Amino acid sequence: MYKRILMGAIILVAGLSLFYWMITKPFACDSQVEMAALRFSPMSLGDGGHLVGIQPFLSPKDYACADRFRRKLAAYLDSVRSVGCLPESSIVVFPEYIGTWLVLMGEPAGAFHAQTLNGAMAWAVLRQPYAFWRAYQTAKREGWSDPAAVAAFRLKAQSMARAFHQTFAELARLYRIFIVAGSIVLPGAQIVKDSLEVNPEAPLENIAIFYKPDGRPDSRIVRKAFPIAMELGFTRPGAVQDLPTYETPMGRLGVLICADSWFPQSYKAIGEIDLLAVPSYLMKDSCWGLPWRGYSGWDSPPDVKRTSMTEGEAWLTYAMGGRLPAHDSAAIGLNIFLRGRFWDLGADGRAIVVAGAKAKSLDVDVVCIGLPKKS
């Protein structure tokens, strides 16, 4: 009898030890990345500099560690430079949410092999259950409808901010380019002495940061003013009137994160511009040709007529593709999307270019626009 009890205890301890090892051992991060041949769309409007949009194809394992994340983005920049589309002082635009999945950096293998995002996040919760429970309870008291997301992002905010900032500061400095660093979800983000700092107790925001060729970030952060319904469960809208613009050798640049490009208030806020960058993430696989799902989380602007159209047609009509020419017929715009396999979320989208007051969509990986000289 005692032998059976002892054997049972040994099996239990071994099982618990194995489980503990599984939830605490980080996923093995292979920093070597492979790149397929990229589809380019060069467009020459002059020889006054370059505006480049990169639609990278990423997967959860690209976020396993900061080194792999940086190497993957650098591989795209190397490919762009190899075809002559990345001279110094180019403006490079990365897509929305490109930094958001750093929330799983350093998590166990189960998070990267999970079939759903909830399954991936469960592995992160198991690794620090008490800290997550406390953060979850705080988010519930604050009234967030998705307190689990709030808790997860707050717990990883400092490591996410550090990896994101170091990556894009280094890339901007190494390639001597301006970078619109897509977006990332962080709480209380501020630029302090050329570093990105966060306040884990503050509300989350979907933000974009503009980096200069010397690697320094501009102190003015773009904060998404019109989060979609799903995002409103865990992120706070920014003030639309505070949307910044940036002076570059190619002209004044505005940045609108995804859904912000669908609202007239955003264009009024940024005012007169020469260039517009719109980093986006369109959730759901193969939805570009499906029926448009309409505005999400906000009332439609008065000029929107709900007619039958596809998702892609709506982007060309009511987002940057239609609104930028009406706002400023001389401005050049570039809207790009995040691509990849992200658990059960999916991703889709086509690059959209506005030039000469006309918009067109392009199913490519990289858009390289030679800009007119600034008079």
C-alpha positions as CSV (number, residue, x, y, z in Angstrom):
1,M,0.0,0.0,0.0
2,Y,2.7,2.4,1.0
3,K,4.5,1.6,-2.3
4,R,1.4,2.6,-4.3
5,I,1.0,5.8,-2.3
6,L,4.7,6.6,-2.9
7,M,4.4,5.8,-6.6
8,G,1.3,8.0,-6.9
9,A,3.1,10.8,-5.1
10,I,6.1,10.5,-7.5
11,I,3.9,10.5,-10.5
12,L,2.0,13.6,-9.2
13,V,5.2,15.5,-8.4
14,A,6.6,14.6,-11.9
15,G,3.4,15.7,-13.6
16,L,3.4,19.0,-11.7
17,S,7.1,19.5,-12.4
18,L,6.5,18.9,-16.1
19,F,3.5,21.2,-16.2
20,Y,5.5,23.9,-14.4
21,W,8.3,23.5,-16.9
22,M,5.9,23.7,-19.8
23,I,4.4,27.0,-18.6
24,T,7.6,28.7,-17.5
25,K,10.0,27.7,-20.3
26,P,10.0,30.4,-23.0
27,F,9.4,29.3,-26.6
28,A,12.8,28.6,-28.3
29,C,13.3,31.7,-30.4
30,D,15.0,31.1,-33.7
31,S,16.4,34.4,-34.8
32,Q,17.1,33.2,-38.4
33,V,14.3,34.3,-40.7
34,E,13.5,33.2,-44.2
35,M,12.0,35.6,-46.8
36,A,10.1,34.7,-49.9
37,A,10.5,36.8,-53.0
38,L,8.6,40.0,-52.5
39,R,6.1,41.6,-54.9
40,F,7.0,45.2,-55.5
41,S,5.0,48.1,-57.0
42,P,7.3,50.9,-58.0
43,M,5.6,54.3,-58.8
44,S,7.5,57.3,-59.9
45,L,6.0,60.8,-59.3
46,G,9.4,62.5,-59.3
47,D,12.9,62.3,-57.7
48,G,12.2,64.2,-54.5
49,G,12.5,61.2,-52.1
50,H,10.7,58.0,-51.4
51,L,7.6,57.0,-49.6
52,V,7.7,53.2,-49.0
53,G,4.9,51.0,-47.6
54,I,5.7,47.5,-46.3
55,Q,3.0,44.9,-45.8
56,P,5.0,42.2,-44.0
57,F,3.7,38.7,-43.6
58,L,4.2,37.8,-40.0
59,S,3.3,34.9,-37.7
60,P,3.2,34.5,-33.9
61,K,6.7,33.0,-33.8
62,D,8.1,36.3,-35.2
63,Y,7.1,37.8,-31.8
64,A,8.7,35.1,-29.7
65,C,11.7,37.4,-28.9
66,A,12.8,40.9,-29.7
67,D,15.8,39.7,-31.8
68,R,13.6,37.7,-34.2
69,F,11.1,40.6,-34.5
70,R,13.9,43.0,-35.4
71,R,15.6,40.6,-37.8
72,K,12.3,40.0,-39.6
73,L,11.7,43.6,-40.2
74,A,15.3,44.2,-41.2
75,A,15.0,41.5,-43.8
76,Y,12.2,43.4,-45.4
77,L,14.2,46.6,-45.4
78,D,17.2,44.8,-46.9
79,S,15.0,43.5,-49.7
80,V,13.6,47.0,-50.4
81,R,17.1,48.5,-50.4
82,S,18.4,45.8,-52.7
83,V,16.1,47.0,-55.5
84,G,17.1,50.7,-55.0
85,C,13.9,51.8,-53.2
86,L,15.4,52.8,-49.9
87,P,17.8,55.7,-50.2
88,E,18.6,57.7,-47.1
89,S,15.8,59.8,-45.6
90,S,13.1,57.7,-47.2
91,I,9.8,57.5,-45.3
92,V,8.9,53.9,-44.5
93,V,5.4,53.0,-43.3
94,F,4.7,49.8,-41.3
95,P,1.2,48.5,-40.6
96,E,-1.1,48.8,-37.6
97,Y,-0.7,46.3,-34.7
98,I,2.8,45.4,-35.9
99,G,4.1,45.8,-32.3
100,T,0.9,44.6,-30.5
101,W,1.7,40.9,-30.6
102,L,4.9,41.5,-28.6
103,V,2.5,40.9,-25.8
104,L,3.4,37.2,-26.2
105,M,7.2,37.8,-26.2
106,G,8.9,35.3,-23.9
107,E,5.8,33.2,-23.4
108,P,5.9,29.3,-23.5
109,A,5.6,27.2,-26.6
110,G,1.9,26.6,-26.1
111,A,1.1,30.3,-26.8
112,F,2.7,30.0,-30.2
113,H,1.1,26.7,-31.2
114,A,-2.4,27.6,-30.0
115,Q,-5.2,27.6,-32.5
116,T,-6.9,30.7,-31.1
117,L,-5.8,33.9,-29.5
118,N,-7.7,33.1,-26.3
119,G,-5.8,29.8,-26.2
120,A,-2.5,31.6,-26.6
121,M,-3.3,34.1,-23.9
122,A,-4.3,31.3,-21.6
123,W,-0.7,30.1,-21.6
124,A,0.5,33.6,-20.7
125,V,-2.0,33.6,-17.8
126,L,-0.8,30.3,-16.4
127,R,2.7,31.6,-16.2
128,Q,1.8,34.4,-13.7
129,P,-1.8,33.6,-12.5
130,Y,-1.8,35.8,-9.4
131,A,-0.4,38.9,-11.1
132,F,-3.0,38.4,-13.9
133,W,-5.8,38.0,-11.4
134,R,-4.9,41.2,-9.7
135,A,-4.7,43.1,-13.0
136,Y,-7.9,41.6,-14.2
137,Q,-9.8,42.6,-11.0
138,T,-8.5,46.2,-11.4
139,A,-9.6,46.3,-15.0
140,K,-13.1,45.1,-14.0
141,R,-13.4,47.8,-11.3
142,E,-12.5,50.3,-13.9
143,G,-15.4,49.2,-16.1
144,W,-13.6,47.7,-19.1
145,S,-15.7,45.2,-21.1
146,D,-12.6,43.2,-21.9
147,P,-10.7,43.2,-18.6
148,A,-8.6,40.1,-19.7
149,A,-7.0,42.1,-22.6
150,V,-6.4,45.1,-20.3
151,A,-4.7,42.9,-17.7
152,A,-2.6,41.0,-20.3
153,F,-1.3,44.2,-22.0
154,R,-0.6,46.0,-18.7
155,L,1.5,43.1,-17.4
156,K,3.7,43.1,-20.5
157,A,3.7,46.8,-21.2
158,Q,7.2,47.6,-20.1
159,S,8.9,44.8,-22.0
160,M,6.7,45.4,-25.1
161,A,7.6,49.1,-25.1
162,R,11.3,48.4,-24.7
163,A,11.4,45.9,-27.6
164,F,9.3,48.0,-29.8
165,H,11.3,51.2,-29.3
166,Q,14.7,49.5,-29.5
167,T,13.7,47.8,-32.7
168,F,12.5,50.8,-34.6
169,A,15.1,53.2,-33.2
170,E,17.8,50.9,-34.4
171,L,16.2,50.3,-37.8
172,A,15.8,54.0,-38.4
173,R,19.4,54.7,-37.4
174,L,20.9,51.8,-39.3
175,Y,19.1,52.5,-42.6
176,R,19.0,56.3,-42.1
177,I,15.3,56.5,-42.8
178,F,12.2,58.0,-41.3
179,I,9.8,55.3,-39.9
180,V,6.1,55.4,-39.2
181,A,6.2,52.5,-36.8
182,G,2.8,51.0,-37.4
183,S,1.1,50.8,-34.1
184,I,1.3,49.1,-30.7
185,V,-1.2,48.9,-27.8
186,L,0.4,50.4,-24.6
187,P,-0.8,52.2,-21.4
188,G,0.2,55.8,-20.8
189,A,2.9,55.9,-23.5
190,Q,5.1,59.0,-23.5
191,I,8.4,59.9,-25.1
192,V,10.8,60.9,-22.3
193,K,14.4,61.9,-23.2
194,D,14.2,60.0,-26.6
195,S,12.9,56.8,-24.9
196,L,9.4,55.3,-24.9
197,E,8.0,55.0,-21.4
198,V,4.7,53.6,-20.2
199,N,2.5,53.7,-17.1
200,P,1.1,50.2,-16.5
201,E,-1.8,51.7,-14.4
202,A,-3.0,54.0,-17.2
203,P,-5.6,53.2,-19.8
204,L,-4.4,51.4,-23.0
205,E,-4.2,53.2,-26.3
206,N,-3.4,52.2,-29.8
207,I,-0.5,54.4,-30.8
208,A,2.0,55.1,-33.6
209,I,5.4,56.6,-33.2
210,F,7.4,58.5,-35.8
211,Y,11.2,57.8,-35.8
212,K,13.8,60.0,-37.4
213,P,17.0,58.9,-39.3
214,D,19.1,59.4,-36.2
215,G,16.9,56.9,-34.3
216,R,15.2,59.5,-32.2
217,P,11.4,59.3,-31.8
218,D,9.3,62.4,-32.3
219,S,7.8,63.4,-28.9
220,R,4.3,63.7,-30.4
221,I,2.6,60.3,-30.4
222,V,-0.3,59.4,-32.7
223,R,-3.1,58.1,-30.6
224,K,-6.0,56.3,-32.4
225,A,-9.1,58.5,-32.0
226,F,-11.7,56.1,-33.3
227,P,-11.0,52.5,-32.1
228,I,-13.4,49.9,-33.5
229,A,-15.9,48.2,-31.4
230,M,-13.6,45.3,-30.4
231,E,-10.9,47.7,-29.4
232,L,-13.2,49.9,-27.3
233,G,-13.4,47.0,-24.9
234,F,-9.8,47.5,-23.8
235,T,-8.4,50.8,-25.3
236,R,-9.2,54.4,-24.7
237,P,-9.8,56.7,-27.7
238,G,-7.3,59.5,-28.2
239,A,-8.4,63.1,-28.8
240,V,-8.9,63.6,-32.5
241,Q,-7.9,67.3,-32.2
242,D,-4.5,66.3,-30.9
243,L,-3.5,64.3,-34.0
244,P,0.0,65.5,-35.0
245,T,1.7,66.2,-38.3
246,Y,5.5,65.9,-38.9
247,E,7.9,68.0,-41.0
248,T,10.1,65.9,-43.4
249,P,12.3,66.8,-46.4
250,M,9.5,65.5,-48.6
251,G,6.8,67.7,-47.0
252,R,4.4,67.7,-44.1
253,L,3.3,64.2,-43.1
254,G,0.1,63.2,-41.4
255,V,-0.5,59.8,-39.8
256,L,-4.0,58.3,-39.2
257,I,-4.2,54.8,-37.6
258,C,-6.6,52.6,-39.6
259,A,-10.2,53.6,-38.7
260,D,-9.3,57.2,-38.1
261,S,-9.0,57.6,-41.9
262,W,-12.7,56.9,-42.2
263,F,-13.8,60.1,-40.3
264,P,-13.9,63.7,-41.6
265,Q,-12.9,65.0,-38.2
266,S,-9.4,63.4,-38.6
267,Y,-8.7,65.3,-41.8
268,K,-9.9,68.5,-40.3
269,A,-7.5,67.9,-37.3
270,I,-4.4,67.3,-39.4
271,G,-5.1,70.2,-41.8
272,E,-2.9,71.0,-44.7
273,I,-0.5,68.1,-45.5
274,D,1.7,66.9,-48.4
275,L,1.7,63.2,-47.4
276,L,-0.6,60.9,-45.5
277,A,0.4,57.5,-44.0
278,V,-2.4,55.1,-42.9
279,P,-1.2,52.0,-41.0
280,S,-4.0,49.5,-40.9
281,Y,-5.0,46.0,-39.8
282,L,-8.1,44.4,-41.4
283,M,-9.2,41.4,-39.3
284,K,-10.6,38.2,-41.0
285,D,-9.0,36.2,-43.8
286,S,-10.1,36.9,-47.4
287,C,-12.6,39.5,-46.5
288,W,-11.5,42.2,-49.1
289,G,-14.1,41.0,-51.6
290,L,-16.8,40.2,-49.1
291,P,-19.7,42.6,-48.3
292,W,-18.7,45.6,-46.3
293,R,-19.4,45.3,-42.6
294,G,-20.0,49.1,-42.1
295,Y,-18.6,51.4,-39.4
296,S,-17.7,49.7,-36.2
297,G,-18.1,51.3,-32.7
298,W,-19.1,54.7,-34.0
299,D,-22.0,56.3,-35.9
300,S,-21.4,56.7,-39.6
301,P,-20.5,60.2,-40.8
302,P,-23.4,62.1,-42.5
303,D,-21.9,61.6,-46.0
304,V,-22.0,57.8,-45.8
305,K,-24.6,56.1,-47.9
306,R,-25.2,52.5,-47.0
307,T,-25.2,51.0,-50.4
308,S,-24.1,47.4,-51.3
309,M,-20.3,47.3,-51.7
310,T,-17.4,45.1,-50.9
311,E,-14.9,45.7,-48.1
312,G,-12.3,46.8,-50.6
313,E,-14.7,49.2,-52.3
314,A,-15.6,50.7,-49.0
315,W,-11.9,51.4,-48.2
316,L,-11.6,53.1,-51.6
317,T,-14.7,55.2,-51.0
318,Y,-14.9,56.1,-47.3
319,A,-11.4,55.7,-46.0
320,M,-8.3,57.5,-47.2
321,G,-9.0,56.4,-50.8
322,G,-12.0,58.6,-51.0
323,R,-11.5,61.2,-48.2
324,L,-8.0,62.4,-48.9
325,P,-8.7,63.6,-52.5
326,A,-11.7,65.5,-51.2
327,H,-9.6,67.0,-48.3
328,D,-6.5,67.9,-50.4
329,S,-6.4,67.0,-54.1
330,A,-2.6,67.5,-54.2
331,A,-1.7,65.3,-51.3
332,I,-0.2,61.8,-51.7
333,G,-1.5,59.0,-49.5
334,L,-0.4,55.5,-48.7
335,N,-2.5,53.0,-46.8
336,I,-1.0,49.6,-45.9
337,F,-2.1,46.5,-44.0
338,L,-0.6,43.9,-41.7
339,R,-0.6,40.4,-43.2
340,G,0.0,37.0,-41.7
341,R,-1.4,34.2,-39.7
342,F,-2.6,35.3,-36.2
343,W,-4.4,32.4,-34.6
344,D,-8.1,32.7,-35.3
345,L,-8.1,36.4,-36.1
346,G,-7.1,36.4,-39.7
347,A,-5.8,39.3,-41.8
348,D,-6.4,40.8,-45.2
349,G,-6.1,44.0,-47.1
350,R,-4.6,45.7,-50.2
351,A,-2.2,48.6,-50.3
352,I,-4.0,51.8,-51.4
353,V,-2.2,54.7,-53.0
354,V,-3.7,58.2,-53.6
355,A,-1.9,60.4,-56.1
356,G,-3.3,63.0,-58.5
357,A,-6.6,62.9,-56.5
358,K,-7.1,59.3,-57.7
359,A,-7.0,56.1,-55.6
360,K,-6.0,52.6,-56.5
361,S,-5.5,49.4,-54.6
362,L,-2.5,47.1,-55.1
363,D,-2.1,43.4,-54.1
364,V,1.7,43.6,-53.3
365,D,4.1,43.3,-50.5
366,V,5.9,46.6,-51.0
367,V,4.9,49.9,-52.5
368,C,7.7,52.3,-53.4
369,I,6.7,55.8,-54.4
370,G,9.2,58.3,-55.9
371,L,7.9,61.6,-54.7
372,P,7.8,65.0,-56.4
373,K,10.4,67.5,-55.3
374,K,9.2,69.8,-52.6
375,S,9.0,73.3,-54.0
